[in-house]
Amino acid sequence: MNSPGYGDSEPIAALATPLSASALALIRTSGGGEEGQNAISLLARVFSRPEALLAATGNSVVHGWIIERNAAGYAGGNANGNRKLDEVLVSVYRAPHSYTGEDGADISCHGGIATVKAVMAALKKAGFRAALPGEFTFRAFMNGKFDLTAAESVMEIVAAKTDRARDSALRRLSGALEREIIAIKGMLVEILASAEICLDYSEDEFLLPNGDEEAGRLPGRKLAEEAAARLKSISELWRIERIYAEGALAVIAGKPNAGKSSLFNYLLAEDRSIVTDAPGTTRDWIEALISVEDIPLRLVDTAGLREPLIENNEAERIGINRSLELLDMADIILYVIDGSVGITESDREFITRRKEAAREQPLLVLWNKADLKPQKGDSHLFSVSAKTGEGIPALTASIADILVSASTASEAGGGEAVGPGTVRQKGLIDSSLSSLEEALALSDKGEPLDIIAPLLRSAVDALGEITGEVYSADILEAMFSRFCVGK
């Protein structure tokens, strides 16, 4: 028997909520096909009110029971020997006005694990097959409900950790990125069409577009430069989009007993790290996810940086080595100084060494325990108290500012600009930009249009792949297979 694959229209079903005890669960179904074989017709086979379900209009709800037919002898059955499995509400959707563009129905049932499994088994018996990961969204794309940027944003919304990440994904879902890509692609198509006409006619017979008499060998050069600038702006938004969607790694480091674990607990607002007066309490790193100015931050508390107190103490040595490895991976380092002791020579050595080894890696030096001994005179130090919270709001604001400062493109769009949401989109935008910039460079050198035109075509095709106008089955399957089942 052949395994099910993306691209058919067989009726499918999948649980869209977690399989765990809950008040309600949602089971999605969809599928076209001939009369009597679509999703609603199959569902009617195991529904207590089949006539009402079959007659239901789109965007309506029908109440009834999921049943197991001809199950005589079961408690809770009726005179016909049908066994009731669960009382449900069925939301009916008719093609083409549905998520997938096919006939479908969402079943709201009780959320008990046994109940959900029983309903799914009844659907399978009725003729549904289990949906593949992302198959509902795949069908929506294939049926023209939205483009690939919107399809990918569905999983971005599911995975969003903060409001900012959700808002960006929603803008892509509503078509913001698609509209910008289509606009730029239209500019490139106009340039490419002019270039191909130039190749068919002599220069004396052809009038350059837009009065661009100084365009050299590339007609519509000014339009090409504008398209390149807009592609570059979108590409530059990638870093800020990734920070808000995936977060950043912030590593707390410092000497033993500097207050690293206390700071970790304060930022986390719970006691996760053990805090004692004895130095070296933390032997391994501890990680937690927090939100700082709407940025997901993977906050890591590490072992104190020092030589092991006990010779041949393997556990402490491993903990310190892991701390050093995390420092190399960090997007930002929070180096904690024990304010009650002051800056030591080893503190200075660490700070100098990190700044020399990783010049682009942000490093914030924190004067902790400011409630015991206030810091004076050094504006490069952040004065904080992990005990009282002094200076913490200023610290978190600075962390956010530093993480987003490398990208100024986010301000250019007035908060409305939206960048690529996936690595695939970013790679194709850069590919298109690279081809267009190479075409402009060759034009500057006076190269003929028959060399430049293929680069313009490559730029156009890359943008077509972003929206899904140009695609291959293998790429689509690889992309949608990473989605949740039921999405």
ChimeraX attribute file (.defattr): number of C-alpha atoms within 10 A of each C-alpha:
attribute: neighborCount
match mode: 1-to-1
recipient: residues
	/A:1	3
	/A:2	4
	/A:3	4
	/A:4	12
	/A:5	10
	/A:6	18
	/A:7	13
	/A:8	12
	/A:9	14
	/A:10	18
	/A:11	27
	/A:12	24
	/A:13	29
	/A:14	24
	/A:15	22
	/A:16	17
	/A:17	16
	/A:18	11
	/A:19	14
	/A:20	13
	/A:21	14
	/A:22	12
	/A:23	9
	/A:24	14
	/A:25	22
	/A:26	21
	/A:27	19
	/A:28	22
	/A:29	32
	/A:30	30
	/A:31	27
	/A:32	23
	/A:33	14
	/A:34	8
	/A:35	8
	/A:36	13
	/A:37	16
	/A:38	23
	/A:39	29
	/A:40	27
	/A:41	24
	/A:42	22
	/A:43	26
	/A:44	20
	/A:45	20
	/A:46	22
	/A:47	26
	/A:48	20
	/A:49	16
	/A:50	17
	/A:51	11
	/A:52	14
	/A:53	23
	/A:54	15
	/A:55	9
	/A:56	17
	/A:57	14
	/A:58	17
	/A:59	12
	/A:60	13
	/A:61	17
	/A:62	16
	/A:63	17
	/A:64	18
	/A:65	19
	/A:66	28
	/A:67	24
	/A:68	24
	/A:69	18
	/A:70	14
	/A:71	15
	/A:72	15
	/A:73	11
	/A:74	12
	/A:75	11
	/A:76	11
	/A:77	18
	/A:78	15
	/A:79	8
	/A:80	10
	/A:81	16
	/A:82	21
	/A:83	22
	/A:84	21
	/A:85	21
	/A:86	17
	/A:87	16
	/A:88	20
	/A:89	19
	/A:90	26
	/A:91	20
	/A:92	23
	/A:93	26
	/A:94	21
	/A:95	15
	/A:96	14
	/A:97	14
	/A:98	18
	/A:99	20
	/A:100	27
	/A:101	22
	/A:102	25
	/A:103	24
	/A:104	30
	/A:105	27
	/A:106	20
	/A:107	25
	/A:108	19
	/A:109	22
	/A:110	20
	/A:111	19
	/A:112	16
	/A:113	14
	/A:114	14
	/A:115	16
	/A:116	24
	/A:117	14
	/A:118	17
	/A:119	23
	/A:120	19
	/A:121	13
	/A:122	21
	/A:123	28
	/A:124	17
	/A:125	14
	/A:126	17
	/A:127	19
	/A:128	24
	/A:129	17
	/A:130	19
	/A:131	23
	/A:132	21
	/A:133	20
	/A:134	24
	/A:135	28
	/A:136	28
	/A:137	24
	/A:138	25
	/A:139	21
	/A:140	20
	/A:141	21
	/A:142	15
	/A:143	15
	/A:144	12
	/A:145	18
	/A:146	20
	/A:147	19
	/A:148	27
	/A:149	27
	/A:150	25
	/A:151	22
	/A:152	23
	/A:153	24
	/A:154	19
	/A:155	18
	/A:156	23
	/A:157	20
	/A:158	13
	/A:159	14
	/A:160	19
	/A:161	21
	/A:162	20
	/A:163	14
	/A:164	17
	/A:165	25
	/A:166	19
	/A:167	14
	/A:168	27
	/A:169	31
	/A:170	17
	/A:171	18
	/A:172	26
	/A:173	22
	/A:174	15
	/A:175	18
	/A:176	19
	/A:177	25
	/A:178	21
	/A:179	13
	/A:180	17
	/A:181	23
	/A:182	16
	/A:183	14
	/A:184	19
	/A:185	20
	/A:186	14
	/A:187	17
	/A:188	23
	/A:189	17
	/A:190	15
	/A:191	23
	/A:192	24
	/A:193	15
	/A:194	20
	/A:195	21
	/A:196	15
	/A:197	14
	/A:198	21
	/A:199	15
	/A:200	11
	/A:201	10
	/A:202	9
	/A:203	12
	/A:204	7
	/A:205	9
	/A:206	13
	/A:207	13
	/A:208	20
	/A:209	15
	/A:210	11
	/A:211	10
	/A:212	15
	/A:213	12
	/A:214	12
	/A:215	15
	/A:216	16
	/A:217	21
	/A:218	27
	/A:219	28
	/A:220	24
	/A:221	22
	/A:222	15
	/A:223	18
	/A:224	23
	/A:225	14
	/A:226	13
	/A:227	22
	/A:228	20
	/A:229	14
	/A:230	17
	/A:231	22
	/A:232	17
	/A:233	19
	/A:234	22
	/A:235	21
	/A:236	20
	/A:237	23
	/A:238	21
	/A:239	19
	/A:240	23
	/A:241	22
	/A:242	18
	/A:243	19
	/A:244	25
	/A:245	25
	/A:246	18
	/A:247	24
	/A:248	20
	/A:249	21
	/A:250	23
	/A:251	29
	/A:252	28
	/A:253	26
	/A:254	28
	/A:255	22
	/A:256	22
	/A:257	20
	/A:258	25
	/A:259	28
	/A:260	31
	/A:261	28
	/A:262	23
	/A:263	24
	/A:264	24
	/A:265	20
	/A:266	18
	/A:267	20
	/A:268	16
	/A:269	10
	/A:270	10
	/A:271	13
	/A:272	16
	/A:273	20
	/A:274	10
	/A:275	17
	/A:276	13
	/A:277	10
	/A:278	9
	/A:279	15
	/A:280	20
	/A:281	17
	/A:282	23
	/A:283	17
	/A:284	19
	/A:285	18
	/A:286	16
	/A:287	17
	/A:288	14
	/A:289	15
	/A:290	18
	/A:291	18
	/A:292	18
	/A:293	16
	/A:294	17
	/A:295	25
	/A:296	22
	/A:297	25
	/A:298	18
	/A:299	24
	/A:300	25
	/A:301	26
	/A:302	29
	/A:303	30
	/A:304	28
	/A:305	20
	/A:306	14
	/A:307	10
	/A:308	17
	/A:309	11
	/A:310	9
	/A:311	9
	/A:312	9
	/A:313	10
	/A:314	11
	/A:315	11
	/A:316	23
	/A:317	21
	/A:318	15
	/A:319	21
	/A:320	23
	/A:321	14
	/A:322	16
	/A:323	24
	/A:324	15
	/A:325	11
	/A:326	20
	/A:327	22
	/A:328	15
	/A:329	13
	/A:330	20
	/A:331	20
	/A:332	22
	/A:333	25
	/A:334	25
	/A:335	22
	/A:336	27
	/A:337	27
	/A:338	22
	/A:339	22
	/A:340	16
	/A:341	11
	/A:342	14
	/A:343	13
	/A:344	11
	/A:345	8
	/A:346	13
	/A:347	19
	/A:348	10
	/A:349	10
	/A:350	15
	/A:351	15
	/A:352	11
	/A:353	12
	/A:354	16
	/A:355	13
	/A:356	11
	/A:357	10
	/A:358	11
	/A:359	10
	/A:360	10
	/A:361	17
	/A:362	17
	/A:363	21
	/A:364	20
	/A:365	18
	/A:366	26
	/A:367	28
	/A:368	32
	/A:369	26
	/A:370	23
	/A:371	17
	/A:372	11
	/A:373	16
	/A:374	14
	/A:375	20
	/A:376	10
	/A:377	6
	/A:378	9
	/A:379	8
	/A:380	10
	/A:381	17
	/A:382	22
	/A:383	25
	/A:384	25
	/A:385	24
	/A:386	21
	/A:387	16
	/A:388	12
	/A:389	15
	/A:390	16
	/A:391	17
	/A:392	18
	/A:393	12
	/A:394	12
	/A:395	18
	/A:396	15
	/A:397	12
	/A:398	15
	/A:399	22
	/A:400	18
	/A:401	12
	/A:402	15
	/A:403	19
	/A:404	16
	/A:405	12
	/A:406	11
	/A:407	13
	/A:408	13
	/A:409	22
	/A:410	22
	/A:411	11
	/A:412	11
	/A:413	13
	/A:414	8
	/A:415	10
	/A:416	12
	/A:417	18
	/A:418	24
	/A:419	29
	/A:420	27
	/A:421	24
	/A:422	15
	/A:423	11
	/A:424	14
	/A:425	23
	/A:426	18
	/A:427	15
	/A:428	20
	/A:429	23
	/A:430	19
	/A:431	17
	/A:432	25
	/A:433	25
	/A:434	18
	/A:435	21
	/A:436	26
	/A:437	20
	/A:438	15
	/A:439	23
	/A:440	22
	/A:441	13
	/A:442	18
	/A:443	20
	/A:444	13
	/A:445	10
	/A:446	12
	/A:447	16
	/A:448	14
	/A:449	19
	/A:450	12
	/A:451	12
	/A:452	22
	/A:453	21
	/A:454	15
	/A:455	22
	/A:456	25
	/A:457	18
	/A:458	17
	/A:459	26
	/A:460	25
	/A:461	19
	/A:462	24
	/A:463	26
	/A:464	19
	/A:465	19
	/A:466	24
	/A:467	22
	/A:468	19
	/A:469	12
	/A:470	12
	/A:471	15
	/A:472	9
	/A:473	10
	/A:474	8
	/A:475	10
	/A:476	16
	/A:477	17
	/A:478	10
	/A:479	17
	/A:480	22
	/A:481	15
	/A:482	11
	/A:483	21
	/A:484	15
	/A:485	19
	/A:486	22
	/A:487	21
